[in-house]
C-alpha cells in the first residue's frame, strides 16, 4: 500500500487531536462500522440527492479510467471528467486486458500496478465524492481473474469435467484471493447457464447440460468466492450469470430467444440459480435474451417475483453489457431510452453495465414521474448494502506488495495443474495404447494446438507473458527420456484452409514411432478480431489466417473439426503407425471418424495454463484420467438437441442415423477398471419427512490407483407430468486403490425427488422410483427400485 495511504489514518487522528473538543463533529451514522448495515444504508441514502442516487446505479467501463507512465499509475482525465459529472457506483473491467479493450501486456497493469491503480482511483473517488462513497470494482472471473499475471484455470466446461465440487471450491478461493489482492471486489461468475446446443459460442463458459452438476459446481464457486465474510481480504461478491435461459438460444445464436415454457424454465433452467441464491450469492446478472416475448432485463416476474419474493435474494442485479439499451434499440419493448431505463429498474435491475441508460435517461424518468423515489431508493440501497458488507467504507484499498505474492503463486499454479489433470477425459483407449512409455525412441507431436499458448486457454483470458503457459509440446519434451527424439510440426491452423504444413507433419509422423496429434478449437481473440459493441467477437466467413472458432460471438452451423484438421488426421493415421488424438477445445465437436479409426482419444476442454503439463501427465501415466463429459458429444448437427435428460418419448432413431450421442453425458474411461456390486436402499418416511439412502460397493479390479465418478440417476415410474427419462441426482468422485472396495452412499431428500406438478407446485408424488448407479448416463451398472408412500409438498 502506498505510504501516503498507510499514514492517512494517523494524520487524521493527529489532526483530530489538535481540534478543540467543542468543535469536533461526530461522524455520520453511515460511517460507524458498529451499526447494523441496514441502518448505515438508510442513513447514507437519506443524505443523497437524486443525481447521486442515479449515479450509484451505473457500472462504467473501467479500463479507460487510469493512465500508466512507467511505474506511475494515476486516474485518467476520462475518470476525472466522469467524476466531475457524476460519481459512478461501480466500474467494470478496470484491470481487464485483451484485444477488445486494446490493453496489452505493455500498456496494461502488473499485479502490483493493478493494486496501485485501484488505490489511486478509490482515493480519488472518495476524495471527490461529497459523501465519501467508495467504488464497487467488478472483474471477469470465470476461470481466473481476467487480468495480466493472474492464474488461468480450465474454463468452466473443463471445471465441470472434474465432477469434483470440492476441488472447484479450492479453485474459486484462489481466484477470489487473487482478485481481491488487486483491490477488485466483485467477480463475474459462476455462469450457471444450462447448455443444450453446442452450436452456441459460449458453451465453454458453462458447466454443461445437467442441472444437478451445474448446481453443485455453482455452489462451490459461490462459496469459494464469498467465504463467510465479504469484508475478509480474500473474499469477493459472486455475480451469477446469466438469468435466464441464455444457454438454449434459438438456432444456437448468441443472445437469441429461448423458446421454452414456464415448467421447463422452473424445473431445468432456474434450480442452479435458486440454490446459489439460497447459498448467499451477492449479485445476479440479467441476460440479453427474451423468454416468451419478454426480454430478461425487463422481466419483473423473473427478477422480482421469482428472484426476490420466492427465493429471498438480498443482493443486487446488474444488466449484461448494454442489455438495457436493447429494450428500446433492438427488442422494441420501450419507445425510448428513458422508458427503457424505467422498465428495467421496475423489473428489478439495479445497475446498468455500460452506464448509458441509468444515467441521463433514468434521471429523466425520475423527473417525469416514470420512476418513483421509492423505486429509485430500493435499487440504490442494494448497491450501498454490498459496499458496506465488503467493508469498503473502512478499507477500500489494496496492498501492492501482497498482490505480488498472492497472484500466480506456486500454490495456485499447482492447483491449476490439479484442476486440469482432473478435467481431462479419456474418450477411447483401444488395446490399452495409453499410457505411453517414456522411453519410446521417437514421438511426433503434431497439430495446431500442440504448441499454441492461447488456443489452450479459452475466452475471457488476458495476455500471457513468456513462460506463463505450458503447452503440450513443451510438456511432452519434459516428460520423456532424454534419449527420445521429439519431432514437432504444426501441420495446419484451426480454420485456415491452407495445407502447406502437411508435408512436414507427415514426414515427422513417418519418421517417428508414434504420433500425438493435438487438434480441436480455439477461442483465442487477437488484435485483428472485430467486435460487437457488447464485446462479443464478430465471426468472419473468411478463414484465411484464422484460428478462433469458439468463444462469445462465434456460433457455428457445423460442429466438424474446422479447416483441414480432419484431413491432416486421416493422412497421419494412413501412415499406419500408432496415433493418439488430443483434443483441446471449448465445445463438443463431431468425432465420428476419429472414434472409428484412432485408437486413443483424450478430451481436454480448454485446460488452462497448466493444461499441457496435465495432458502429458495423463499421456505418460503419471496421472490416471477420470474426467467425465459434462455435455454429450453428438454424431451430427442434424440430431441436435442431443442432451441426455430428455423426455421419455423424445428420442427415436433417424432413418439414416442413431439418435444417441457418440459419447454420452458422464462418459469417461480410466487406466484401471471398476465393478459395482451390492446396491441397497433405505427409505425413512413419515407423513412430514422423507429420506432415501442408496449405497453401492465399488471395487477397483485393475492394476492402478484411480478415481471413479459414481453417478446416481433417478426416474419415477409414473407422474402427473412428464419427467426426464433419466436424471442425475447425485455423484461422487472417489480414489480407490487396486483390489480395494469402497462403499459409496447417497442421501436424497424430498426436494431431490420432487417435480413441478400440474399446478406449478413442487411436490413429491407417491409411487415407485428406479434408482440407477453407473459410470455414465449410458453405462448403468446397477438399478434398484423403492417406493414413496406419501405426498410431500415442498414448502418454498
Secondary structure, DSSP 8 states (H G I E B T S, - for coil): --HHHHHHHHHHHHHHHTS-GGG-----GGG-TTS-HHHHHHHHHHT--HHHHHHHTEEEE-TTSEEEETTEEEE-HHHHHHHHH---SEEE-TTB-STTTT--TTTS--HHHHHHHHHHHHHHHHHTSTT----EEEEE-SSS-SBTT------HHHHHHT--HHHHHHHHHHHHHHHHHTT--EEEEEE------TTSTTGGGS--S-HHHHHHHHHHHHHHHHTT-TTSTT--EEEEEEETTTTS-GGG-TT--B---HHHIIIIISHHHHHHHHTT--EEEE-S-EETTEEGGG-HIIIIIIIIIIT---SEEEE-TTHHHHHHHTS-SSSSHHHHHHHHHHHT--BEETSSSTTHHHHHHHHTTSS-HHHHHHHHHHHHHHHHHTTTTT-----HHHHHHHTT-HHHHHHHHHHHHHH-EEEEEGGG--S--TT-SEEEEESTTSS-TGGGT-SS-----TTSS--HHHHHHHHS-TT-EEEEE----SS----TTHHHHHHHHHHSSEEEEEEE------TT--B-TTS-B---S--TT----SSTT---S--S--TTHHHHHHHHHHT-SEEEEEEEESS----HHHHHH-SEEEEEES--TTHHHHHHHHHTTSS------SS-B-S-GGG----SS-BTTS----SSS-SS-SB-TT--B-SS-EEEEEEEEEEEE-SS-EEEEEEEEEEE-SSS-EEEEEEEEEEES--SS--BSSEEEEEEEEEE-TT-EEEEEEEEEHHHH-EE-TTS-EEE-SEEEEEEEEEETTEEEEEEEEEE-S-EE---
